């Protein structure tokens, strides 16, 4: 179970994790060039913490994935990966999964474009409670704590013909 601590929610825009890139077309034909490299260092960060005894020691060798709440901002849902790894400490995952086959821009012949980016982020904090059942004994116990997530959700590319 997840319950948001709404007064800790923070929505902001930042260049955090964004890179500046230069796209050059030295040919006589227009060429599509990937723009995802602007966001190659942008990450989603998820962090679970708990003071409960054994909160992270019960887990099997493989990663435990939890379904997390949807990202809803101003009555609009944002497409995010609705699962994250349950483990102690911060887990960072790349925002861009496939840079080469993602977004692209048409670069005209003999043109140089300078791209930079800005990302919309949402920081959110939740109380969580998990009910764990030992499959061998059937014993159940609860683990509770705080889950923090910083999630990029609205990329913006800035294009210029000047560096």
C-alpha positions as CSV (number, residue, x, y, z in Angstrom):
1,X,0.0,0.0,0.0
2,X,1.3,3.5,-0.9
3,X,0.0,6.8,0.5
4,X,1.4,10.0,-0.8
5,X,2.7,12.7,1.5
6,X,1.3,15.5,-0.7
7,X,3.1,18.4,1.0
8,X,6.4,16.9,-0.1
9,X,5.5,16.8,-3.8
10,X,7.7,19.1,-5.9
11,X,7.3,19.7,-9.6
12,X,10.0,21.7,-11.3
13,X,12.0,22.2,-14.5
14,X,15.7,21.7,-14.7
15,X,18.7,21.1,-16.9
16,X,19.9,18.4,-14.5
17,X,21.2,15.5,-16.4
18,X,20.8,17.3,-19.8
19,X,23.7,17.6,-22.2
20,X,24.5,19.9,-25.0
21,X,25.0,18.3,-28.4
22,X,25.9,19.4,-31.9
23,X,24.3,17.9,-35.0
24,X,26.1,18.5,-38.2
25,X,24.9,17.6,-41.7
26,X,27.7,18.1,-44.3
27,X,25.7,16.5,-47.1
28,X,23.4,17.9,-49.8
29,X,20.4,15.9,-48.4
30,X,18.4,16.4,-45.3
31,X,19.2,13.8,-42.7
32,X,17.3,12.6,-39.6
33,X,19.5,12.7,-36.5
34,X,18.7,11.3,-33.0
35,X,18.2,13.9,-30.3
36,X,18.1,11.5,-27.3
37,X,21.7,12.2,-26.4
38,X,20.5,15.4,-24.9
39,X,18.8,13.3,-22.2
40,X,21.3,10.4,-22.0
41,X,22.3,11.3,-18.3
42,X,18.7,11.9,-17.1
43,X,17.6,9.3,-14.6
44,X,14.7,8.3,-12.5
45,X,15.7,7.8,-8.9
46,X,13.8,5.6,-6.5
47,X,14.7,5.2,-2.8
48,X,13.1,3.0,-0.2
49,X,14.0,3.4,3.5
50,X,12.6,1.6,6.6
51,X,13.5,1.3,10.3
52,X,11.6,-1.9,10.6
53,X,13.6,-4.9,11.6
54,X,14.5,-7.1,8.6
55,X,12.9,-4.7,6.2
56,X,15.3,-5.6,3.4
57,X,16.8,-8.9,4.6
58,X,13.9,-11.1,3.6
59,X,14.3,-10.6,-0.1
60,X,15.3,-13.4,-2.5
61,X,18.5,-13.2,-4.7
62,X,16.6,-11.8,-7.7
63,X,15.3,-8.3,-7.7
64,X,11.9,-7.7,-6.2
65,X,9.8,-5.4,-8.4
66,X,6.9,-3.4,-6.8
67,X,4.0,-1.9,-8.7
68,X,4.0,1.8,-7.9
69,X,1.3,4.5,-8.1
70,X,0.7,6.2,-11.4
71,X,2.1,9.7,-11.9
72,X,-0.9,12.0,-11.9
73,X,-0.3,15.8,-12.2
74,X,-3.2,18.3,-12.6
75,X,-5.6,15.4,-13.5
76,X,-3.3,14.2,-16.3
77,X,-1.6,10.8,-16.2
78,X,2.0,10.5,-17.4
79,X,3.3,7.3,-19.0
80,X,6.0,6.0,-16.6
81,X,7.3,2.6,-15.8
82,X,4.9,1.6,-13.0
83,X,7.3,-0.8,-11.4
84,X,10.5,-0.2,-9.4
85,X,13.1,-2.3,-7.6
86,X,12.5,-2.7,-3.8
87,X,15.9,-2.5,-2.1
88,X,17.5,-0.3,0.5
89,X,19.0,2.9,-0.9
90,X,18.8,4.7,-4.2
91,X,18.2,2.9,-7.5
92,X,18.8,5.0,-10.6
93,X,17.4,4.0,-14.0
94,X,18.0,5.8,-17.3
95,X,15.2,7.9,-18.7
96,X,16.3,7.1,-22.3
97,X,16.2,3.4,-23.1
98,X,16.9,3.6,-26.8
99,X,18.6,6.8,-27.9
100,X,19.3,5.7,-31.5
101,X,15.7,4.7,-32.2
102,X,14.0,7.4,-30.1
103,X,13.2,11.0,-31.1
104,X,15.0,12.6,-34.0
105,X,15.2,15.9,-35.8
106,X,15.5,16.7,-39.5
107,X,18.8,18.5,-40.1
108,X,18.9,20.3,-43.4
109,X,21.8,20.2,-45.9
110,X,25.0,21.9,-44.8
111,X,23.5,22.8,-41.4
112,X,24.8,22.7,-37.9
113,X,22.3,22.6,-35.0
114,X,23.1,23.1,-31.4
115,X,20.8,21.3,-29.0
116,X,20.3,21.5,-25.3
117,X,17.5,20.4,-23.1
118,X,15.3,21.0,-20.1
119,X,13.3,18.3,-18.2
120,X,10.2,18.5,-16.1
121,X,10.7,16.5,-12.9
122,X,8.4,15.4,-10.1
123,X,9.7,14.6,-6.7
124,X,7.2,12.6,-4.7
125,X,7.3,11.0,-1.2
126,X,5.1,8.1,0.0
127,X,4.5,6.1,3.1
128,X,4.5,2.5,2.1
129,X,3.4,-0.8,3.8
130,X,4.2,-4.2,2.4
131,X,2.8,-7.5,3.7
132,X,5.4,-10.2,3.3
133,X,4.5,-13.9,3.5
134,X,7.0,-16.7,4.0
135,X,6.0,-19.2,1.4
136,X,7.5,-22.1,3.5
137,X,5.9,-21.3,6.8
138,X,3.0,-19.1,5.8
139,X,4.0,-16.5,8.4
140,X,3.2,-12.9,7.5
141,X,4.7,-9.7,8.7
142,X,4.5,-6.1,7.6
143,X,7.3,-3.7,6.5
144,X,6.7,0.0,6.3
145,X,8.7,3.0,5.6
146,X,9.2,5.9,3.2
147,X,9.6,5.8,-0.5
148,X,11.0,8.7,-2.5
149,X,11.0,9.1,-6.2
150,X,12.4,11.7,-8.6
151,X,10.9,11.1,-12.0
152,X,11.6,12.9,-15.3
153,X,8.3,13.3,-17.2
154,X,8.3,16.2,-19.7
155,X,11.4,16.6,-21.9
156,X,12.0,19.8,-23.9
157,X,14.6,20.2,-26.6
158,X,16.0,23.7,-27.3
159,X,17.5,24.1,-30.8
160,X,19.7,26.9,-32.0
161,X,21.9,27.7,-35.0
162,X,24.4,29.3,-32.7
163,X,26.6,27.6,-30.0
